[in-house]
Structure formats: C-alpha cells, structure tokens
Amino acid sequence: MVLELQDSTTSKHFNDNALSAANRAFQLLVTGPSPLSVDGRSIGHGAPVRLIDLGELKTLLLGPQAGDELKDAVWAHLVRRSRCDGPAWVIGCVGVAMPGLKNLASRTSQGCPVHVVDDIVSEMVTNFVAQLGRIDLDRPNILPRLLMWARKGALQVRARELASVELCGEMPEQVAMTGEPFLVLAEAVRCRVITSDEAKLINATRLEGQALRAYAARSGVPADRLYRRRRAAEARLARAIEEGQVSVSYDGPGSSFGG
C-alpha cells in the first residue's frame, strides 16, 4: 500500500511537506459527524468507556494521566486497525503520532537546506508507515520503537544528502562565485563528463531545490539509485572543472540538455 503524503512544494518549517499533508488528511478524518474513532471499552487501562475520536485520543495520550500501559494498549489497537482496516487507519496512526514526529523532524533536520529537510521528513514518514506492518505488538514501548525506525530513516537521508552537499562545496571557488551553474552543466554534457539525465537531475535537485525523493517518484527511479547517480556525476563534474576539461568561461559553443 502506498500513501501519497508528499506535497509538491517544500518548507523548512514543515508547513508544506509530508507531515503537513498527513496532518491535513488526519484533520479531515477526525472532523464532521462521523470522525474516525475507537471504542474505549476495547482499550481498557483507564480509557473512557465510550467512543473516542482520534483527535481526542491524541490529546489523551499527551496528558499526564496517560501511563505506559494505556499508551501501549492504544497503539496496539491502532496498529492492528492500520493492518486490517485500510489507509484511513494508517493516516490515523500518523496523526496520533504527530507530536512525536514533528519533534523528530525538527531535531533530525536542524541546520539542513530546505530541499534536504523535505527529503528527511518524507523518509521519516515513509519509515514510520512501513513499520506499522512489522512492529512487534507484544513488546512494550510501541510508539517509541516506531519513532526509532522513523529516526533511522531520517538520519540515513540526512547523511546522504549532506555528504552530497559537501561534495558540491569542493568545486572550484570561481564556479560557485562567478559561473552560471546551468551553463556549467550544459558544458559538462557537451564534453561528455556527465549525461543529459545526470545534468537534469543535478539541475532539478540542486539548482531548483526540488526534493530528490519527489524527483525520484516522478521519474520512476528509486531514490537510493538517484542519490548514488548524483553523487558520482557531481564527483566527475568537480574533477573535470578542476582539471580544466569543462570550460566555465562560456566563450565556446554552448549546449542544451537535449534528449
């Protein structure tokens, strides 16, 4: 099952990314005459003995009276519903976990460029959702373990992205300061240092600031493969510029990203 939680634009403050998209979907599920609800009688451990919509349930779990046994009982119930009762309950799980996910997103993306933040948050939500189908419900601390897996995915993307950003920073200073990056890419394609597809990838995810995971989804290529392809292309480009193979003076014939 694939849930589209990624918006087309990005924001460093999570106003327009996978978390905000999930939160909007969650709000639709918990408003109106028939909000997504659980029966407190099936939860036990001090839960109100009545229907509890998931918005109220989220608030209940954040309160000082919510003990670990209640939290695990709630999360075991929510995860089972997500496995058996369709995508609405998957979104419900993300919505109830939203405070923890937002805190995690803030901590794992601190100091990152906007497009990196977007990829971090996207991977974090993706890992969280994936673990709903795998997490052992017989062990305690269900939500902390879900968040641990979400954090692992977020940190992996952060490491990959920042490594690529550092690689870009190794390019000669005159390119970053006085060169027109698009023309540098065009010249690199003309000189066969990088391919047209690699130039398009670098242009979209570096110069235009598109999230790599969103670019991967549109192109139908796995994100991990594109990370490796971009890193290799940027390494060749940096080396070619340093060795003078790629001209950045623009006195010669130009080229476009044809094909």
PLY file of the C-alpha trace (Angstrom):
ply
format ascii 1.0
element vertex 259
property float x
property float y
property float z
element edge 258
property int vertex1
property int vertex2
end_header
0.00 0.00 0.00
1.35 3.41 -1.00
0.12 6.60 0.62
0.80 9.90 -1.16
1.70 12.22 1.70
4.20 14.36 -0.17
3.26 17.84 -1.35
4.80 19.38 -4.47
6.38 22.27 -2.55
8.67 22.39 0.45
9.10 24.35 3.65
11.83 24.42 6.23
9.21 24.75 8.96
7.17 21.74 7.81
4.31 23.95 6.56
4.10 22.14 3.23
5.63 18.67 3.31
4.82 15.04 4.12
3.93 15.81 7.73
1.63 18.70 6.91
-0.06 16.66 4.18
-0.62 13.82 6.66
-1.89 16.26 9.27
-4.43 17.75 6.86
-5.66 14.26 5.96
-5.87 13.40 9.66
-7.93 16.50 10.43
-10.43 15.51 7.74
-10.75 12.09 9.35
-11.46 13.41 12.85
-13.94 16.17 11.96
-17.53 16.01 10.84
-20.42 13.90 12.05
-18.59 10.56 11.86
-14.97 11.06 12.98
-12.57 8.13 12.97
-12.94 6.71 16.49
-12.02 3.82 18.77
-14.18 2.20 21.42
-12.61 2.90 24.80
-14.05 -0.36 26.11
-11.73 -2.28 23.78
-8.73 -0.31 25.05
-9.15 -0.55 28.82
-6.39 0.72 31.15
-8.40 3.77 32.18
-9.55 4.88 28.74
-13.05 6.50 28.70
-15.70 3.82 28.27
-17.19 5.29 25.07
-16.29 6.16 21.51
-13.16 8.34 21.39
-12.29 10.11 18.15
-8.61 10.01 17.25
-8.15 13.74 17.80
-9.30 13.37 21.40
-7.25 10.20 21.70
-4.09 12.07 20.69
-4.77 14.67 23.39
-5.46 11.93 25.93
-2.12 10.25 25.26
-0.28 13.55 25.76
-1.86 14.11 29.18
-0.10 13.45 32.48
-2.56 10.70 33.40
-1.66 8.53 30.42
0.54 5.70 31.70
2.73 3.39 29.67
0.20 0.55 29.77
-2.54 2.76 28.34
-0.23 4.08 25.64
0.80 0.59 24.57
-2.81 -0.63 24.62
-3.86 2.28 22.40
-1.01 1.81 19.99
-1.51 -1.94 19.75
-5.14 -1.27 18.85
-4.30 1.47 16.31
-1.61 -0.59 14.60
-3.93 -3.59 14.30
-6.59 -1.38 12.74
-4.00 0.01 10.29
-3.18 -3.54 9.24
-6.76 -4.70 8.81
-8.99 -1.71 8.10
-7.33 0.29 5.35
-5.44 3.53 4.65
-7.60 5.73 6.87
-6.21 3.98 9.91
-2.65 4.35 8.61
-3.22 8.10 8.40
-4.84 7.88 11.82
-1.66 6.37 13.26
0.48 9.10 11.70
-1.90 11.76 13.05
-1.90 10.42 16.61
1.91 10.22 16.48
2.17 13.74 15.01
3.66 15.46 18.12
6.49 12.93 18.26
7.05 13.02 14.50
7.21 16.82 14.42
9.72 16.86 17.27
11.78 14.21 15.50
11.66 16.13 12.21
12.85 19.30 13.90
15.79 17.56 15.57
16.97 15.48 12.61
16.75 18.30 10.05
18.26 21.11 12.08
20.66 23.20 10.01
19.79 21.47 6.71
18.88 23.21 3.42
15.16 23.32 2.59
15.20 20.57 -0.03
17.13 18.30 2.35
14.56 18.92 5.08
11.82 17.82 2.70
13.59 14.56 1.88
14.33 13.89 5.56
10.69 14.37 6.55
9.45 12.27 3.63
11.71 9.36 4.53
10.83 9.67 8.21
7.09 9.33 7.47
7.73 6.52 4.98
9.70 4.52 7.55
7.07 5.11 10.22
4.30 3.84 7.94
6.36 0.83 6.82
6.94 -0.22 10.42
3.21 -0.29 11.17
3.10 -3.57 9.30
6.15 -5.02 11.02
6.33 -3.79 14.60
6.05 -6.45 17.34
2.93 -5.58 19.31
3.75 -7.99 22.14
6.72 -5.90 23.23
6.29 -2.67 25.25
7.01 0.90 24.07
5.33 0.52 20.70
5.33 4.21 19.75
8.95 4.85 20.85
10.03 1.91 18.72
8.06 3.21 15.73
9.71 6.60 16.18
13.12 4.96 16.46
12.67 3.44 13.00
11.42 6.77 11.66
14.51 8.46 13.10
16.78 5.86 11.49
15.34 6.63 8.05
15.59 10.38 8.61
19.25 10.19 9.65
20.16 8.00 6.68
18.75 10.58 4.26
20.41 13.41 6.18
23.80 11.70 5.94
23.45 11.01 2.21
22.22 14.50 1.37
24.77 16.39 3.44
27.57 14.26 2.00
26.43 15.33 -1.47
26.18 18.97 -0.40
29.75 18.81 0.93
30.90 17.31 -2.36
29.36 20.24 -4.23
31.23 22.54 -1.89
34.52 21.05 -3.09
34.09 22.52 -6.60
36.48 25.36 -7.53
35.54 28.68 -5.97
35.22 30.55 -9.26
32.41 28.26 -10.37
30.35 28.93 -7.28
31.10 32.66 -7.26
31.10 33.74 -10.93
29.92 30.84 -13.06
26.36 30.27 -14.29
25.65 26.77 -12.93
23.21 25.79 -15.66
25.80 26.60 -18.34
28.42 24.63 -16.44
26.12 21.62 -16.59
25.44 22.17 -20.28
29.17 22.38 -21.00
29.75 19.19 -18.98
27.14 17.38 -21.10
28.78 18.66 -24.30
32.15 17.39 -23.07
30.58 14.04 -22.11
31.63 14.38 -18.48
28.05 13.80 -17.35
24.98 12.63 -19.23
21.96 14.70 -20.09
19.90 12.81 -17.50
22.53 13.47 -14.84
22.54 17.16 -15.70
18.76 17.28 -15.42
18.97 15.54 -12.04
21.57 17.96 -10.69
19.73 20.96 -12.11
16.40 19.93 -10.59
17.61 18.85 -7.15
20.46 21.33 -6.66
19.74 24.49 -8.65
15.93 24.39 -8.50
15.78 22.94 -4.98
13.42 20.08 -5.79
13.36 17.25 -3.25
15.24 14.26 -4.59
12.62 11.80 -3.36
9.87 13.74 -5.14
12.02 13.82 -8.30
12.54 10.05 -7.97
8.81 9.45 -7.62
8.08 11.45 -10.76
10.82 9.75 -12.76
10.03 6.21 -11.57
13.60 5.59 -10.41
14.35 4.51 -6.80
15.62 7.39 -4.69
18.67 5.46 -3.45
19.76 4.89 -7.05
19.42 8.60 -7.82
21.44 9.54 -4.72
24.30 7.34 -5.96
23.95 8.58 -9.55
24.02 12.23 -8.49
26.99 11.73 -6.17
29.02 10.02 -8.92
28.08 12.67 -11.50
28.99 15.53 -9.16
32.34 13.91 -8.41
33.14 13.66 -12.13
31.99 17.23 -12.68
34.12 18.62 -9.85
37.17 16.73 -11.13
36.60 17.87 -14.72
36.33 21.52 -13.67
39.49 21.31 -11.57
41.39 19.72 -14.47
40.10 22.29 -16.96
38.23 19.73 -19.02
34.97 21.66 -18.60
35.18 25.29 -19.62
33.35 27.81 -17.43
34.22 30.91 -19.48
31.31 30.36 -21.94
33.39 31.65 -24.87
32.91 28.44 -26.79
29.81 26.79 -28.25
27.10 26.01 -25.76
24.79 23.10 -25.47
21.39 22.23 -24.16
20.06 19.26 -22.21
18.65 17.61 -25.26
17.33 14.08 -25.17
0 1
1 2
2 3
3 4
4 5
5 6
6 7
7 8
8 9
9 10
10 11
11 12
12 13
13 14
14 15
15 16
16 17
17 18
18 19
19 20
20 21
21 22
22 23
23 24
24 25
25 26
26 27
27 28
28 29
29 30
30 31
31 32
32 33
33 34
34 35
35 36
36 37
37 38
38 39
39 40
40 41
41 42
42 43
43 44
44 45
45 46
46 47
47 48
48 49
49 50
50 51
51 52
52 53
53 54
54 55
55 56
56 57
57 58
58 59
59 60
60 61
61 62
62 63
63 64
64 65
65 66
66 67
67 68
68 69
69 70
70 71
71 72
72 73
73 74
74 75
75 76
76 77
77 78
78 79
79 80
80 81
81 82
82 83
83 84
84 85
85 86
86 87
87 88
88 89
89 90
90 91
91 92
92 93
93 94
94 95
95 96
96 97
97 98
98 99
99 100
100 101
101 102
102 103
103 104
104 105
105 106
106 107
107 108
108 109
109 110
110 111
111 112
112 113
113 114
114 115
115 116
116 117
117 118
118 119
119 120
120 121
121 122
122 123
123 124
124 125
125 126
126 127
127 128
128 129
129 130
130 131
131 132
132 133
133 134
134 135
135 136
136 137
137 138
138 139
139 140
140 141
141 142
142 143
143 144
144 145
145 146
146 147
147 148
148 149
149 150
150 151
151 152
152 153
153 154
154 155
155 156
156 157
157 158
158 159
159 160
160 161
161 162
162 163
163 164
164 165
165 166
166 167
167 168
168 169
169 170
170 171
171 172
172 173
173 174
174 175
175 176
176 177
177 178
178 179
179 180
180 181
181 182
182 183
183 184
184 185
185 186
186 187
187 188
188 189
189 190
190 191
191 192
192 193
193 194
194 195
195 196
196 197
197 198
198 199
199 200
200 201
201 202
202 203
203 204
204 205
205 206
206 207
207 208
208 209
209 210
210 211
211 212
212 213
213 214
214 215
215 216
216 217
217 218
218 219
219 220
220 221
221 222
222 223
223 224
224 225
225 226
226 227
227 228
228 229
229 230
230 231
231 232
232 233
233 234
234 235
235 236
236 237
237 238
238 239
239 240
240 241
241 242
242 243
243 244
244 245
245 246
246 247
247 248
248 249
249 250
250 251
251 252
252 253
253 254
254 255
255 256
256 257
257 258
